[in-house]
């Protein structure tokens, strides 16, 4: 039997990951004038791919590490600046603002998908 999490698919994971990325990008923007601050980001596609279920993993020994399935997170990586500043800060405000704006739009899209799925479930529950 499929659970409610299966009904939402990866939209809930995408929403959580987009929220985390918004916080990282906002931190980069807030530290645009901080000397030696290094801009960071996550690879959204890689993190979401990691969260996708890949089927059950079997082990041949009790000493093997088992996977718990979905793990949303994404590792923080340093952004490579196009034009590094003299004070060691790697934040490029225009790049960060563009990435933030795009991420917000994609966050809203994921939220819209989730809202539609929830509305469909509510209609099914009410028998409409």
Residue, then its C-alpha position, 0 to 999 in steps of 0.5 A: x500500500x502506498x503511503x501519503x509520502x508516495x503520493x507527493x513524490x519528490x515535491x516535498x523533498x524538492x520544497x525542503x531542499x529549495x528552502x535550504x538553498x534559499x537560506x544559503x543564498x540569502x546568507x551569501x547576499x547578506x555577506x556580500x561586503x564581508x572580507x574573506x567571506x566565501x560564497x557557498x551553494x548546493x548542487x540542487x540536482x545532485x541532492x535531489x537525485x540522491x533523495x530519489x528512491x533507488x530500490x531496496x539495497x541488500x547486504x551480504x553481511x551484518x557489518x555492511x552499512x545499510x541505506x535508509x532510502x531518502x536523504x535530503x540535504x546536499x553538501x555545501x560547496x564553495x562557489x567559484x567566482x567569475x570576478x574575485x574581489x581584492x578582499x578575498x570575498x567570493x560573493x558576486x551580488x548579481x550572481x547570488x541575486x539571480x540564483x536566489x530569484x530563480x530558486x524562489x520561483x522554483x520553490x513556488x512551483x514546487x509549492x503549487x504542485x504540492x498544493x494541487x496534490x493536497x487539493x486532490x486528496x481533500x477532494x477524494x476524502x470528501x467524496x467530491 
